[in-house]
Amino acid sequence: MTPPDTTLPQLPLLRVRGLKKCFGDRVAVEDASFELWPGEVMAVVGESGSGKSTLLNVIAARSRPDAGQVEFLGRDEQLHDIHTMSEASQRLLARTDWGFVHQNPAEGLRMDVSAGANVGERLMGLGERHYGRLRETAQDWLRRVEIDAARIDDAPRTFSGGMRQRLQIARNLVTAPRLVFMDEPTSGLDVSVQARLLDLLRQLTREMQLAVVIVTHDLAVARLLAHRMMVMQRGQVVESGLTDRVLDDPQHPYTQLLVSSVLQP
């Protein structure tokens, strides 16, 4: 993918510096650093246990680092360390400027309330109380993620896996976030369902100029969606760069193994 124009912004949307996370004696992430710009999609790839999901959770303030900083560009055009924010400020970010798409949609949806309520809940968290506007917005987003608007009153537990994932995307994007975290969003879906979901994600990220950090073991997903890629092995970033460059001319032996499909997820 062609990288977005980053000549205008003076500061990155997200800056990660020297991130480290341990679980007991095990180092899960070691000295991870990168910057992400508005409208840019970055994939974090590696086999299971490489540290990519741990990195995502620390960046998204779902886990605290043992060292390093995660800074996000606020509406005041200043970078703020998210791990020094209050819990209330972190929750507000999660409801407004951020989205998080889980691998298992059941973790990101309320399974026993209606599809419309799932989409409208984030808007209600921002103070919207007009039932008609909430329902109209929910219907619009169901259509945008290719779910029949007639199913607005159905609970997600009655949906297929692909529909649940699309509903989770609608729930996250309804508040027009600036940054979305995605943890293996296509994993476990049938190939044809994966393809439709990837087309939808590519369309929405372009239309909304979303910045995205996506964790995936699937290099085809990274090539289709991401401008840049980071490759992780045993908690360390071993290679990074433009996605096509990394995949077409891998430099690190581990990346070469991934590309040649010797390693399995």
Secondary structure, DSSP 4 states (H G I P E B T S, - for coil): -PPP--SS-SS-SEEEEEEEEEETTEEEEEEEEEEE-TT-EEEEE-STTSSHHHHHHHHTTSS--SEEEEEEE-TTS-EEEGGGS-HHHHHHHHHTTEEEE-SSHHHHS-TTS-HHHHHHHHHHHTT---HHHHHHHHHHHHHHTT--GGGTTS-GGGS-HHHHHHHHHHHHHTT--SEEEEESTTTTS-HHHHHHHHHHHHHHHHHHT-EEEEEES-HHHHHHH-SEEEEEETTEEEEEEEHHHHHHS--SHHHHHHHTT-S--
